[in-house]
Amino acid sequence: MTARVLLIIASVLTALHTVGHSFGATHPSRDTAARLVQAAMQAGSFSVGGAERTYWEMYEGYGIFGIVTGAYMTAVLLLLAARPSRGLALVTGLAQLGIAAVSWHYFFWAPAALNAVSAACVLAAAVRA
């Protein structure tokens, strides 16, 4: 496979991860235990950098960061497919490996697998670029 094809595959996988993350962020769990945790996270606020925040607000903010970062990564991969750059592909592939490791450790197999396969495609493209 060419570097271009590998990068397009990686962008599609990254887009799927982003869409999945968006769906999870906009469709909260109806599980009783999850709702109890959510209520506890919303119960108290604390000062952070001069602003009053709850743990729930921080949690939601990081979730949105994940969506924005995924959309950005998808766009970068599509731009790389149009004009492959070995250095940028290498850095992007390593970043996706890091995201895969964090996803495996802190979340579950699906985001880890999507990012790991995407990283493999990007790193293979870096070799071919």
Phi and psi in degrees as a GROMACS rama.xvg file:
@    title "Ramachandran Plot"
@    xaxis  label "Phi"
@    yaxis  label "Psi"
@TYPE xy
-80.089  163.34  THR-2
-59.2053  -39.4668  ALA-3
-60.5738  -47.3164  ARG-4
-64.1737  -43.5826  VAL-5
-60.5103  -39.9669  LEU-6
-70.531  -34.5331  LEU-7
-67.263  -42.4017  ILE-8
-59.4453  -45.5888  ILE-9
-61.0675  -39.6468  ALA-10
-66.5333  -37.9011  SER-11
-65.9346  -43.9442  VAL-12
-62.0977  -40.798  LEU-13
-67.87  -37.7671  THR-14
-64.3738  -40.3562  ALA-15
-61.6301  -42.8258  LEU-16
-60.9268  -42.5222  HIS-17
-64.9454  -43.1139  THR-18
-63.778  -43.0387  VAL-19
-60.9042  -41.7767  GLY-20
-64.6313  -41.3798  HIS-21
-62.8972  -41.9678  SER-22
-63.5384  -45.3202  PHE-23
-62.9275  -35.6087  GLY-24
-73.6031  -29.519  ALA-25
-98.7197  -4.93678  THR-26
-126.879  82.1867  HIS-27
-62.578  153.515  PRO-28
-65.4481  143.868  SER-29
-97.5299  2.05347  ARG-30
-62.7766  134.318  ASP-31
-59.1338  -44.1835  THR-32
-62.8214  -41.8605  ALA-33
-64.2704  -38.4381  ALA-34
-67.7195  -35.1987  ARG-35
-65.3062  -41.043  LEU-36
-65.1379  -43.4996  VAL-37
-59.0807  -44.7847  GLN-38
-61.7879  -41.1585  ALA-39
-64.6251  -38.581  ALA-40
-68.1028  -25.9843  MET-41
-90.7928  -11.1148  GLN-42
-68.3615  -39.1502  ALA-43
-128.564  148.223  GLY-44
-115.653  163.926  SER-45
-147.784  162.784  PHE-46
-87.0711  129.129  SER-47
-134.059  112.718  VAL-48
57.6442  30.7105  GLY-49
89.8019  -0.841828  GLY-50
-113.914  145.764  ALA-51
-88.0562  123.281  GLU-52
-135.589  155.732  ARG-53
-104.727  165.168  THR-54
-63.3841  -31.1247  TYR-55
-63.8607  -42.9252  TRP-56
-62.6699  -39.6794  GLU-57
-64.4285  -43.3445  MET-58
-60.4845  -47.7058  TYR-59
-63.2296  -41.0497  GLU-60
-60.375  -44.1807  GLY-61
-66.502  -32.9548  TYR-62
-63.3523  -42.2967  GLY-63
-67.5386  -38.8143  ILE-64
-53.8199  -44.008  PHE-65
-60.8085  -39.6991  GLY-66
-67.4009  -47.6237  ILE-67
-62.8238  -43.4203  VAL-68
-63.6325  -41.4445  THR-69
-63.0453  -42.0633  GLY-70
-64.271  -42.0888  ALA-71
-61.8121  -46.7829  TYR-72
-61.6381  -39.6846  MET-73
-60.4417  -46.5631  THR-74
-63.2153  -42.5676  ALA-75
-60.8789  -42.6981  VAL-76
-64.9057  -38.2971  LEU-77
-67.0183  -39.9326  LEU-78
-65.365  -39.1189  LEU-79
-63.6178  -36.7319  LEU-80
-62.4216  -35.6887  ALA-81
-72.2392  -31.5273  ALA-82
-149.036  82.2249  ARG-83
-58.444  139.561  PRO-84
-132.405  119.146  SER-85
-57.0437  -46.6615  ARG-86
-63.7907  -47.5843  GLY-87
-67.2599  -37.3275  LEU-88
-64.9192  -40.9623  ALA-89
-62.4676  -47.9853  LEU-90
-63.9196  -41.5748  VAL-91
-66.4703  -41.8972  THR-92
-63.1137  -41.1889  GLY-93
-66.2208  -38.1572  LEU-94
-62.3781  -41.2839  ALA-95
-68.724  -32.9141  GLN-96
-62.6587  -41.4515  LEU-97
-62.283  -42.9882  GLY-98
-63.7916  -39.0641  ILE-99
-62.3805  -43.2091  ALA-100
-64.1764  -43.9894  ALA-101
-64.0448  -42.2922  VAL-102
-61.842  -41.3798  SER-103
-65.7484  -43.4616  TRP-104
-73.7751  -41.5368  HIS-105
-104.704  -16.1582  TYR-106
-121.78  -110.561  PHE-107
-152.991  -179.144  PHE-108
-65.2612  -35.3526  TRP-109
-61.6359  -53.7275  ALA-110
-65.271  -32.2705  PRO-111
-64.5351  -45.105  ALA-112
-65.5816  -45.7778  ALA-113
-59.2553  -44.6093  LEU-114
-71.4868  -34.9981  ASN-115
-66.7654  -44.2684  ALA-116
-67.8143  -41.2397  VAL-117
-60.8544  -43.4458  SER-118
-60.8805  -41.9244  ALA-119
-61.3466  -42.0859  ALA-120
-63.2473  -44.3296  CYS-121
-66.3485  -42.5882  VAL-122
-66.566  -37.7563  LEU-123
-64.6779  -38.1363  ALA-124
-65.0134  -37.0224  ALA-125
-61.737  -38.5923  ALA-126
-65.8197  -37.7281  VAL-127
-82.6215  -19.7645  ARG-128
